[in-house]
Amino acid sequence: MTDKLKKLPPAMLTLDNKTYELPTLIGVEGEKAIDISKLRNQSGYVTLDEGYGNTASCESAITYIDGEKGILRYRGYPIEELAEHSRFVEVAYLLLNGELPNSQQLLDFSTNLNESSIIHEDMHHFFNGFPRGSHPMGILATMVASLSTFYPLPDRLDSATEQQVVINLISQVRTIAAFSYKKSIGEPLVYPSYKLKFVRNFLNMMFASPVRDYELDEDIVRAIDMFLILHADHEQNCSTSSVRTSGSSMANVYAVASSGISALWGPRHGGANQHVIQMLEQIHADGGDGTEFINQAKDKNSTSRLMGFGHRVYKNFDPRAMVLKKQCDKLLNKAGVNDPLFDIARRLEELALKDDYFISRKLYPNVDFYSGLILRAAGIPTNMFTVLFAIGRMPGWLAHWREMLKGDQVIITRPRQLYVGEPLRHFQDIDQRP
Ligand code: ACO
């Protein structure tokens, strides 16, 4: 336990006429916790918390969220300030190292990212092996795991190797992402360039071709950079918890990062941005204003949800959505940009925010509601949206992986369960079975 956690008077728990003293703790922002780490040994009881909504799985100094107040901070800095004044590479440095870099540190970090962007040439053959139309998230998860075979790591990482692996992953995930897109459209791969910075390099790999230069639009570069900053970390969400869980077995870090990508893919997590656009396209195609979709999302007999609405943690507003909404307005108000889906999105938001169903359940637009519109305005194809989320989240995953390994002890993640299956029964020969 770090000395940042302060002790409070113990909680008393009475079970089966016996009273147990459970230590209670308070974090630096006043979050209180009951330490139940010895509960099972002492009492034989476990706790039941499906989805872990009431469970702090670790101590962490990386990101602070107050879902009720709509607060998100990386290493103490409000997300709004970082989105306005910082750039993604600087934020990645901050998440990984705990402090903002000075000019030299930023230059070194940025140069190292640039010079680590190329992937082993033999990996290019792998891209040919995926069937046409493969989802880029499937390709990304596979290719990131396969980095472990091209860049084998020793069982114990010294700090220089660890630093380089972190840099490789942040930089190469972007190259792999762009290559998977190029393959999917049957165009030749565009190599990364040492001359271009992080976001420019990515957009160039995505959209340039041997026969055509790509004109970088400053507003788009800025919007993508901001998107990456806003997605860079979000404490113990589903994909980060996957990273910590697989990392706790001391698995290879490339495989660990791949597990984060796989968890992110789902429509209830990072896949939602793609589903928001698909939902808006559907509404556009049907010619409605969204009322029908809203009614479906409210219907208990339907599995449909209003994509881009609701959040496990944010119950009043998602601060990332507020920042992106402004950026979205700016980008879509630019001369020449005319996206009917944006009008549908505005209308849908208006309808949902007035609707009792959404109000009573505290369902507000989340970051994905706007991010899809921004990515669409930047020309990013819909099936690449979650891939961009993965590029943004990579520094966060790695900061958590590193924090976990640097802790006092790495405890393998191994929750308990409440068994509800058959009680003991005995094997029957096949001819005696009913
Ligand atoms: N549309 C309609 N109803 C919803 C929605 C939604 N988007 N989200 C939640 N609800 C309803 C549920 O049906 C439930 O209703 P009930 O109490 O009558 O049964 C209630 O609100 C609570 O829902 P839970 O699923 O318990 O809320 P939880 O906090 O577990 O889920 C989640 C959060 C998964 C994000 C959910 O709101 C959702 O599925 N949203 C749509 C998908 C989405 O946008 N995901 C992106 C999340 S942000 C991110 O990953 C970056």
Boltz pocket constraint, residues with backbone or C-beta under 6 A from the ligand:
constraints:
  - pocket:
      binder: B
      contacts: [[A, 267], [A, 268], [A, 269], [A, 270], [A, 272], [A, 297], [A, 298], [A, 304], [A, 305], [A, 306], [A, 307], [A, 308], [A, 309], [A, 310], [A, 311], [A, 312], [A, 313], [A, 361], [A, 363], [A, 366], [A, 367], [A, 368]]
      max_distance: 6.0
